[in-house]
Amino acid sequence: MTGWILDYDGAALTLSLPAEEAEALPCGAFYKLSLRRYIAKREDGLFLCKPALTYRDCQRVISLCEAECAKRNAALTVSPALAEYIQGRGNYLEQRFRLGVEIKNREEKLLPRFQEYQSVVNAAMARPLRERQMWDSFFMCAMKRSANFSVPGSGKTASVLGVYACLKSRGLIKRLVVVCPKNAFGSWMDEFFLCFAGKESLRALNLHAPGLSSTAERRAALRFDAGNANLILVNYETLGGVLEDLIPLVQSQALLVFDEVHKVKKVGGEYASAALALAEQAEQFIALTGTPIPNSYLDLYNLLHMLFPSDYDEFFGFSDVLLRHPTPVEAETVNKRLQPFFCRTTKEQLEVPPALPDKLLTCPAGGEENRLLELLVQQYRGNKLALFLRILQLESNPQLLLQRLDLQDFQYLLDDGGPAGDAGLDGCGQEARQLIEACPPSGKFRRCVQLAEELARDGKPVIIWCVFLDSIHTLSEALEKRGIPTRCIYGAVPLEERQDILQDFKLGRFQVLLTNPHTLAESVSLHSICHDAVYFEYSYNLVHLLQSKDRIHRLGLPKGQYTQYAFLQTEYQTEKGPWSMEGEVYRRLCQKEQTMLEAIGRRTLEVLPTSEDDLEMIFRPLLQ
């Protein structure tokens, strides 16, 4: 009887056979059909397996060899080193999985450890965390690499600063490195100051501060100015250019945080590759997003590789094909396996005062608008994104219909890609041009100006959300003429100027802020001063809606504080009866928000409809 030996050399699985069998093995069906996929190379009678094999792969190789040896009447020996490796990896993964479940269930045996953590954090922070935040913070600290999917406005930043406070107090880290959109820089600095006021001074290195406009200047700042910084801020777009200098700082006693991590969800994306490379170097890593999978489970692929760069295959092993189109059973498996590695808290659980019921303000369309709707439907029924945007223009300022519309400029509305190209109005002919010239300011525009004026006259600051830059400027001009001070924030406004505008708004130096979700919907807190928001233009993108709502509805609002959202909706008269595009959009958004909240209640992750699905539902009553 001859013998096969499976061993582990500290880096990879090996298989050794007697010389004669080793020579013949590669020619046989067993090797070609079953074993070859695991083999990296052969050295005499020794077959070296691929180093990337997981412990589960090793178990499969053992099973395959056991079956083959039984057929050959050969002995198979599994070395103590291999058995120990498999058992060790299995125990490690099981411990990580079990710890996440136990913390989320707040099991009694963890209470002493939690109370010790709470004591350390409270001693280090000037502003205490709420109990739910403290448990989230404890979870993220204990897990070392984890995600927080709490809804926007629920205090994720403060919970992360609790992790920083504990690790810093214990001498495990020196700094916090945050990768996030530029709009979030101010919020991280503000929150740091509020959480540690009088206990730790903020020493921030903002890689987009004045004087750091080039990659060379930013790299120099990281090399020469970062040593004393306790907060380093960099955005995803810049990350690749400074990666080489940022890695040593992350490797050396740092807590790395990716805020709004859904920004790098695209598999193979340019920014994602730099994010993955940096995350791999961190010992302590936290990923934050309130919208983890806005389109499909594939949105989790990069995130999970950031959380577990060397353990992904062992922890999860989900292929991109499976995540793109999982069956219900596969989706259940994904949720079950992922559940121990993220925390998720709602504003209700933190007792944020609920917002008042939304105000839905219907604005009847005039005769010209009704006829222009018919012409737009005739021209764009084959391109629903173009139809959506053109109707939005009609309702805001009909003169915009005479301008070229490049759909590529509005890809941010979709979040999951979509059609692009030119959407001119030439096909509508002379009648459309005459109607456009004859159109007075839309009823929706007049109602928005009236509402903003009423709120401002009552001394209530208000934020108005738009889609088109033209709408921002036109509304601002109309309100200024009525003596209402306004300011505008949009993509072309420099970051430093945006921060000044927001500070002036908080200080009451003007009353109406006009902006769009693409620019200001993330990580900006206005709830201390503003409690009214008007949605002049809005899309079916739930991510933008939730983030825009949460600029004024966040953790920290006192009990009894009202929050009011007003949604303007134009109503047309069609052959099939009254129809409102915003009305259909609003209903769609409410359905998707409810889906998200129900998923949180089940401790699962929701998959939201695609933009194509949304547009189909919005226009179905009009186009059927």
FENMO-V241317 format. One record per pair of residues at least 12 apart in sequence whose C-alpha atoms are under 7 Angstrom apart, sorted by sequence separation. I is the first residue (numbers start at 1). J is the second residue. If there is no record, write none. Layout:
I/J  I/J
This chain:
4/16  5/17  38/50  164/176  408/420  570/582  4/17  407/420  408/421  569/582  3/17  407/421  569/583  406/421  407/422  118/134  406/422  472/488  592/608  405/422  406/423  373/391  404/422  405/423  301/320  404/423  405/424  404/424  117/138  205/226  316/337  386/407  531/552  137/159  141/163  223/245  298/320  530/552  22/45  136/159  137/160  219/242  222/245  402/425  506/529  521/544  114/138  205/229  222/246  401/425  486/510  527/551  134/159  137/162  204/229  298/323  485/510  486/511  487/512  488/513  489/514  490/515  522/547  526/551  527/552  19/45  133/159  137/163  203/229  204/230  205/231  206/232  207/233  215/241  219/245  256/282  261/287  280/306  297/323  298/324  449/475  485/511  486/512  487/513  488/514  489/515  490/516  521/547  525/551  526/552  527/553  18/45  203/230  204/231  205/232  206/233  207/234  215/242  261/288  262/289  279/306  297/324  484/511  485/512  486/513  487/514  488/515  517/544  521/548  524/551  525/552  527/554  17/45  202/230  203/231  204/232  205/233  206/234  256/284  257/285  258/286  259/287  260/288  261/289  296/324  456/484  491/519  16/45  17/46  255/284  256/285  257/286  258/287  259/288  260/289  280/309  490/519  16/46  251/281  255/285  256/286  257/287  258/288  259/289  262/292  276/306  449/479  521/551  527/557  15/46  16/47  55/86  240/271  243/274  247/278  250/281  251/282  453/484  517/548  531/562  532/563  533/564  534/565  535/566  536/567  14/46  15/47  250/282  531/563  532/564  533/565  534/566  535/567  536/568  14/47  15/48  158/191  266/299  531/564  532/565  533/566  534/567  535/568  585/618  14/48  55/89  237/271  240/274  247/281  265/299  584/618  13/48  14/49  236/271  239/274  265/300  267/302  12/48  13/49  103/139  12/49  265/302  386/423  399/436  581/618  12/50  265/303  398/436  12/51  11/51  125/165  121/162  124/165  398/439  472/514  100/143  472/515  121/165  397/441  121/166  397/442  540/585  120/166  396/442  539/585  395/442  542/589  185/233  379/427  396/444  379/428  395/444  396/445  462/511  463/512  464/513  465/514  466/515  467/516  540/589  461/511  462/512  463/513  464/514  465/515  466/516  461/512  462/513  463/514  464/515  465/516  465/517  182/235  375/428  175/229  176/230  177/231  178/232  179/233  180/234  181/235  175/230  176/231  177/232  178/233  179/234  180/235  181/236  456/511  174/230  175/231  176/232  177/233  178/234  179/235  180/236  179/236  372/432  127/194  368/435  127/195  462/530  126/195  461/530  463/532  464/533  465/534  466/535  125/195  126/196  462/532  463/533  464/534  465/535  466/536  467/537  3/74  4/75  5/76  6/77  7/78  125/196  126/197  368/439  461/532  462/533  463/534  464/535  465/536  466/537  467/538  2/74  3/75  4/76  5/77  6/78  7/79  464/536  465/537  466/538  1/74  2/75  3/76  4/77  5/78  6/79  8/81  126/199  7/81  8/82  125/199  540/614  7/82  124/199  396/471  177/254  175/253  176/254  177/255  178/256  179/257  180/258  365/443  174/253  175/254  176/255  177/256  178/257  179/258  180/259  364/443  173/253  174/254  175/255  176/256  177/257  178/258  179/259  180/260  363/443  172/253  173/254  363/444  173/255  448/536  164/255  412/518  295/416  444/568  413/539  444/570  414/541  413/541  152/290  145/284  146/285  147/286  148/287  149/288  151/290  144/284  145/285  146/286  147/287  148/288  149/289  150/290  144/285  145/286  146/287  147/288  148/289  149/290  149/291  149/292  146/307  145/307  395/570  154/345  154/346  149/342  150/343  154/347  147/341  148/342  149/343  150/344  151/345  416/610  146/341  147/342  148/343  149/344  150/345  151/346  416/611  146/342  147/343  148/344  150/346  414/611  352/554  370/572  352/555  370/573  353/557  352/557  365/570  353/559  356/562  358/564  359/565  360/566  361/567  362/568  363/569  364/570  365/571  136/343  353/560  355/562  356/563  358/565  359/566  360/567  361/568  362/569  363/570  364/571  365/572  347/555  353/561  355/563  356/564  358/566  359/567  360/568  361/569  362/570  363/571  364/572  355/564  362/571  132/350  93/315  384/615  101/340  100/340  100/341  97/340  291/543  56/314  54/313  54/314  335/604  335/605  297/607  296/607  295/607  293/606  294/607  295/608  293/607  294/608  295/609  295/610  187/523  183/520  187/524  184/522  183/522  184/523  183/523  184/524  152/546  152/547  153/550  152/550  153/553  154/554  155/555  153/554  154/555  153/555
